[in-house]
Amino acid sequence: MAVGVNKADLVAAMAAHVRHHGLAGASLRPLARAAGTSDRMLIYYFGNKANLIEALLTRLADEMLGAMNAILPAQPAASEAALSAEIIALYRTPTFLPYRRIWFDILSATLDDAAMHGVVARRILNGQVAWIAARLPVRTDNPTAQAKAMLMMIQGALVLDLVGMNRAANLGFDRAYGRG
C-alpha cells in the first residue's frame, strides 16, 4: 500500500459517497473517485471487489448502529409503545434517510448475492435486535424475542413509509399498542 494511504480512510470516503448516492450505483469507478484514487488501486488495496464491498458495508452498518446509540442511549423505556414510537421517529429523521436507502439497497442486493449482502443484512438486524432489547422496559419477558417482534413491525413501517403510507404505519402501531 502506498505511503499515506490506508484502507480505513478509503472506506470512510467511499461510505460518504454511498450515504449520498446509495449503494445500488456503487461501482468501482465512482467509489474510486470518491476515495481519491483509481479503480485499479482499490482492487490493489482490497484484493477484489467483494472484499471492498464487504469493508464498505461493514463500515456503513457500524455507522448506522453507532448513530442509533448516540441518538437514543441505552436506558429502559417506560413502555414498549413509547420505545417503538421513539424508534420510528428516529428512523424518520433526515439523519437516517441515507441509512434507510442503503438498507433497502442491501436487501435488494441480497436477492442477487445472498452470501455477501445477506451476511451484512443479518449483522444489521441482529445489531438492531440487541439495540432494541437493551432499551425495553426492565420487566420485559424474553427481551430478545420481543425485540425481534418490534423490529418486524418497525421494518414493516419503513416499507410502508417508503411508498408514502406513513398513516397506515402509524395506525398499525396504534392498533398494536392499544392507542387507536
VENURUR-V215523 format. One record per run of one state. SS is the DSSP state (alpha for helix, beta for strand, coil for the rest). FROM is the first residue (numbers start at 1). TO is the last residue. If there is no record, write none. Layout:
# VENURUR-V215523
SS/FROM/TO  SS/FROM/TO
This chain:
# VENURUR-V215523
coil/1/6  alpha/7/21  coil/22/27  alpha/28/35  coil/36/38  alpha/39/46  coil/47/48  alpha/49/71  coil/72/79  alpha/80/91  coil/92/93  alpha/94/110  coil/111/113  alpha/114/133  coil/134/142  alpha/143/162  coil/163/165  alpha/166/176  coil/177/180
